[in-house]
Amino acid sequence: MPKREVGHFFLSFGIEGMEDELPSRQVEEGSSSKRSQRQQERQGKLPRRRKEVKRSLRRPDCPGHLPGGSAHWLPEHSGSEASESVEDTAESCLKRWDRCRRGHFLHGPYPATHFGPKACVLPNPTSVMHIQDPASQRLTWSKPPLNVLVIRKIRDETLLEPFKELCRFLVEEKHLMVYVEKKVVDDGSLMRDDSFSAICNQLCTFREGFDDISDRIDMIICLGGDGTLLYASSLFQGSVPPVLAFHLGSLGFLTPFKFESFRTEVDKVFEGNAAIVLRSRLKVKVLKGMFQRHEQLLGTQENGILPHNHINNEAGKITLQLQVLNEVVVDRGPSSYLSNVDLYLDGRLITSVQGDGVIVSTPTGSTAYAAAAGASMIHPNVPAIMVTPICPHSLSFRPIVVPAGVELMITLSPDARNTAWVSFDGRKRQEIQHGDSIKITTSCFPVPSICCHDLVYDWFDSLAQCLHWNVRKKQTHLMNASDSSDTEN
């Protein structure tokens, strides 16, 4: 990622531990020299001089140049020693910035600004806002897109004609390389169409789990409902190309475009400068046998912290690692007992969940299973992780929102009567036993979803159209408005 593009997006992400980047003594000396210099300049003793710090050395995204309590500016010096010290300080600041950028952030990890081989976020060098303006999230292309992945909802014959029409447009008119799943091409209804055989022979096919196309696709077009977007996210475990989703399914909360205008919408996206929303994902790891047997763990927790000597690093084995767009669901499975799992946040025990299970969701997933379980709905542009209990056996257990970037860990409680089951966006369901753990944090690879209008209007429009949010009959206005005192009289 080019360094000049770092920080043009999500400027609201701060850095932890940057207060100690510059020595306090150096800052105090610099501030005192500045005050004395200003006083002498006011008295006319010294002419005003320009700052020695070059503009090229000032990175707009460097924490040392951001406003706020932890911000530090490079102190001024004079002579050759000044230029050398400034260059050394700037170089060390850049190194610290790169090192901190790869570490933990206050509001979550720094998101990738490149999506696929040729798509990236449109730079906005004039933006000086500390909080990112949602209207500035625009998409641009470094090179024209050539490879397009078309994902169609299977087992739906009504999508056959739209799929043919879209493929003809992309191959014959746009001269693009179109990738589709092999099971879509092998559809009997599609193979019996002789008029589509010429287009079908030019399509590139792949099989999920066998062929890796993550580094070939420039753009994704989804035909179907919200499940097609979730499936597209599962195909790319790293950087995700921009997604253009057409509403041809049941709900359509994540698919804002109408297929009737697909030619116009595709041309607009190819021209660039399209509004996008970065839907954050969860990076999930399932570790088997990370802790010793639960019988040995009884009575070993002190102040909510699990002792390090009870973590068996050699026994811990990552059996599954996924990028999840909606949610991670831990439930009791077929057992009739309540599930009993422990929830840790950054290594500290937060609470034990006794009930039917717990949901860890992204803001995108807050309108899915989490909303059905009583959670609030969060805009996808908000960096957060939501924790929602499923039918908790406690009247005071309410859904909570934690900052993006923290690490959540879910394990079976030592005294749990039964095992638990976990699923990821409704897929890859598996059993969790004693000694296993699930680690969840915010992923650095969001899903760039192209907006129909803008990321604010699209979300509220989906709430009203799909979930009927705040929809009711309006009150009738009073025909003869009168004062209450007149009514009484």
Residue pairs with C-beta under 8 A, 6 or more apart in sequence:
1 112
1 113
1 114
3 59
3 94
3 98
5 113
5 120
5 121
5 123
6 59
6 61
6 101
6 110
6 113
7 59
7 60
7 61
7 62
8 61
8 113
8 121
8 123
8 124
8 125
8 127
9 111
9 113
9 121
9 124
9 132
9 137
10 110
10 111
10 132
10 278
10 383
11 61
11 66
11 127
11 129
11 130
11 131
11 132
12 107
12 130
12 131
12 132
12 383
13 105
13 106
13 107
13 108
13 110
13 383
14 63
14 66
14 68
14 70
14 105
14 106
14 107
15 63
15 70
15 97
15 100
15 101
15 105
15 106
16 100
16 103
16 104
16 105
16 106
17 100
18 63
18 64
18 70
18 72
18 96
18 100
19 70
21 63
21 64
21 72
21 93
21 96
22 64
22 72
22 89
22 93
26 75
27 72
27 75
29 75
30 73
30 75
30 76
31 75
33 75
33 76
34 75
34 76
37 46
40 46
41 47
41 48
51 76
52 76
52 77
52 78
52 82
52 83
52 86
53 74
53 76
53 86
53 90
57 74
57 86
57 87
57 90
58 65
58 74
58 90
59 65
59 94
59 97
60 125
60 128
61 97
62 93
62 94
62 97
63 70
63 71
63 72
63 97
63 100
64 71
64 72
64 73
64 74
64 93
64 97
65 71
65 73
66 130
67 130
68 130
74 86
74 89
74 90
74 93
75 89
76 82
77 83
77 85
77 86
101 110
104 405
105 405
106 403
106 405
107 383
107 403
107 404
107 405
108 280
108 383
108 403
108 404
108 405
108 442
109 404
109 405
109 441
109 442
109 443
109 444
110 444
111 278
111 280
111 444
111 445
111 446
112 239
112 444
112 445
112 446
113 120
113 121
114 120
114 239
115 239
115 240
115 241
115 242
115 448
116 217
116 218
116 219
116 239
116 240
116 241
116 242
117 143
117 215
117 216
117 217
117 218
118 141
118 142
118 143
118 144
118 145
118 146
118 218
119 139
119 140
119 141
119 142
119 145
119 218
119 219
119 241
119 242
119 448
120 139
120 140
120 141
120 142
121 137
121 138
121 139
121 140
121 276
122 138
122 139
122 140
122 272
122 273
123 140
124 136
124 138
127 133
127 136
134 381
134 454
134 455
134 456
135 275
135 454
137 275
137 276
137 277
137 278
137 381
137 455
138 273
138 274
138 275
138 276
139 242
139 269
139 272
139 273
139 274
139 275
139 276
139 448
139 450
140 272
140 273
141 270
141 272
144 270
145 176
145 218
145 219
145 270
146 176
146 177
146 218
147 176
147 177
147 179
147 216
147 217
147 218
147 219
148 170
148 176
148 177
148 178
148 179
148 217
148 218
148 219
148 220
148 221
149 178
149 179
149 180
149 213
149 217
149 219
149 220
149 221
149 232
149 235
149 241
150 163
150 166
150 167
150 170
150 178
150 179
150 180
150 221
150 223
151 180
151 181
151 220
151 221
151 222
151 223
151 224
151 228
151 231
151 232
152 159
152 163
152 180
152 184
152 223
152 224
152 228
153 159
153 223
153 224
153 225
153 227
153 228
153 248
153 249
154 183
154 184
156 224
156 248
157 189
158 248
159 223
159 224
159 248
160 187
160 189
160 190
162 223
162 246
162 248
162 259
162 262
163 184
163 190
163 223
164 190
164 193
164 196
164 199
165 262
166 221
166 223
166 262
167 178
167 180
167 196
167 199
167 203
168 196
168 199
169 262
169 263
169 266
170 176
170 178
170 221
170 266
171 178
171 199
171 202
171 203
172 199
174 266
174 270
177 204
178 202
178 203
178 204
179 203
179 204
179 205
179 206
179 213
179 216
179 217
180 203
180 204
180 205
180 206
181 205
181 206
181 207
181 208
182 205
182 206
182 207
183 207
184 190
185 191
185 200
185 203
185 205
190 196
190 200
191 200
206 213
208 235
213 235
214 235
214 236
214 237
214 238
214 239
217 236
217 241
218 241
219 241
219 242
219 243
219 244
219 269
220 232
220 240
220 241
220 242
220 243
220 244
221 243
221 244
221 245
221 246
221 266
222 228
222 229
222 232
222 243
222 244
222 245
222 246
222 255
223 246
223 248
223 259
224 246
224 248
224 249
224 255
225 247
225 248
225 249
225 250
225 251
225 252
225 255
226 249
226 251
226 252
226 253
226 254
226 255
226 368
227 249
228 245
228 249
228 255
229 243
229 245
229 254
229 255
229 325
229 447
229 449
230 325
230 326
230 425
230 426
232 240
232 243
232 447
233 240
233 281
233 323
233 325
233 425
233 447
234 322
234 323
234 325
234 425
234 427
236 323
236 445
237 321
237 322
237 323
237 445
238 445
239 445
240 445
240 446
240 447
240 448
241 448
242 269
242 274
242 276
242 448
242 449
242 450
243 447
243 448
243 449
243 450
244 257
244 265
244 266
244 269
244 450
245 254
245 255
245 256
245 257
245 449
245 450
246 255
246 257
246 258
246 259
246 262
247 255
247 256
247 257
247 258
247 259
248 255
248 259
249 255
251 466
252 462
252 465
252 466
253 367
253 462
253 466
253 467
254 364
254 449
254 462
256 451
256 452
256 453
256 458
256 461
256 462
257 265
257 452
265 452
268 274
269 450
274 450
274 451
275 450
275 451
275 453
275 454
275 455
276 448
276 449
276 450
276 451
276 455
277 380
277 381
277 448
277 449
277 451
277 455
277 458
277 459
278 380
278 381
278 446
278 447
278 448
278 449
279 325
279 362
279 363
279 364
279 380
279 446
279 447
279 448
279 449
280 362
280 363
280 364
280 380
280 383
280 404
280 442
280 443
280 446
281 323
281 324
281 325
281 362
281 442
281 443
281 445
281 446
281 447
282 323
282 324
282 325
282 327
282 328
282 360
282 362
282 385
282 440
282 441
282 442
282 443
283 321
283 322
283 323
283 324
283 440
283 441
283 442
283 443
283 444
284 320
284 321
284 322
284 323
284 324
284 328
284 424
284 438
284 439
284 440
285 318
285 320
285 321
285 438
285 439
285 440
286 318
286 319
286 320
286 321
286 422
286 430
286 432
286 436
286 437
286 438
287 316
287 317
287 318
287 319
287 436
287 437
287 438
287 439
288 316
288 317
288 319
288 435
288 436
289 312
289 315
289 316
289 317
289 435
289 436
290 311
290 312
290 315
290 316
290 435
290 436
290 437
291 297
291 306
291 310
291 311
291 312
291 411
291 435
291 437
292 310
292 312
292 315
292 435
293 434
293 435
294 412
294 414
294 415
294 416
294 434
294 435
295 414
296 310
297 306
297 310
297 414
298 414
298 415
300 306
300 307
300 310
301 307
301 349
304 348
304 349
304 350
305 347
305 348
305 349
306 344
306 347
306 349
315 435
316 437
320 428
320 430
322 424
322 428
323 443
323 445
324 362
324 424
324 425
325 362
325 364
325 365
325 425
325 447
326 361
326 362
326 364
326 365
326 368
326 369
326 425
326 426
327 359
327 360
327 361
327 362
327 365
327 368
327 369
327 370
327 425
328 359
328 360
328 361
328 422
328 423
328 424
328 438
328 440
329 357
329 358
329 359
329 369
329 390
329 422
329 423
329 426
330 339
330 341
330 357
330 358
330 359
330 360
330 410
330 420
330 421
330 422
330 432
330 438
331 339
331 356
331 357
331 390
331 420
331 421
331 422
331 423
332 338
332 339
332 356
332 357
332 418
332 420
332 421
333 418
333 419
333 420
333 421
333 431
335 417
335 418
335 419
337 417
337 418
338 354
338 355
338 356
338 393
339 353
339 354
339 355
339 356
339 357
339 416
339 418
339 420
340 352
340 353
340 354
340 412
340 413
340 415
340 416
340 417
341 352
341 353
341 357
341 358
341 410
341 411
341 412
341 413
341 416
341 420
342 349
342 351
342 352
342 353
342 410
342 411
342 412
342 413
343 349
343 350
343 351
343 352
343 353
343 358
343 387
343 408
343 409
343 410
344 350
344 408
344 409
344 410
344 411
345 402
345 406
345 407
345 408
345 409
346 406
346 407
347 407
347 409
351 397
352 413
353 389
353 392
353 397
354 392
354 393
354 394
355 389
355 390
355 391
355 392
355 393
355 394
355 397
356 390
356 391
357 389
357 390
357 420
358 387
358 388
358 389
358 390
358 410
359 365
359 369
359 370
359 373
359 375
359 386
359 387
359 388
359 389
359 390
360 385
360 386
360 387
360 388
360 408
360 410
360 440
361 368
361 369
361 370
361 375
361 385
361 386
361 388
362 380
362 385
362 386
363 378
363 379
363 380
363 381
363 382
363 384
363 386
364 380
364 447
365 386
366 375
366 376
366 377
366 378
366 386
367 377
367 462
367 463
367 467
370 386
370 388
370 399
371 377
371 467
373 388
373 389
373 390
373 391
373 399
374 388
374 399
375 386
375 388
375 399
376 386
376 399
376 401
377 463
377 469
378 384
378 386
378 401
379 455
379 456
379 459
380 449
380 455
380 459
381 455
383 403
383 404
383 405
383 442
384 401
384 402
384 403
384 404
385 401
385 402
385 403
385 404
385 406
385 408
385 440
385 442
386 399
386 400
386 401
386 402
387 399
387 400
387 401
387 402
387 408
388 399
389 397
389 399
402 408
404 442
405 441
405 442
406 441
407 439
407 440
407 441
408 439
408 440
408 441
409 437
409 438
409 439
409 440
410 422
410 432
410 437
410 438
410 440
411 436
411 437
411 438
412 419
412 420
412 432
412 433
412 434
412 436
414 434
416 434
419 431
419 432
419 433
419 434
420 431
420 432
421 429
421 430
421 431
421 432
422 429
422 430
422 432
422 438
423 429
423 430
432 438
451 458
452 458
453 461
460 469
463 469
463 470
464 470
464 471
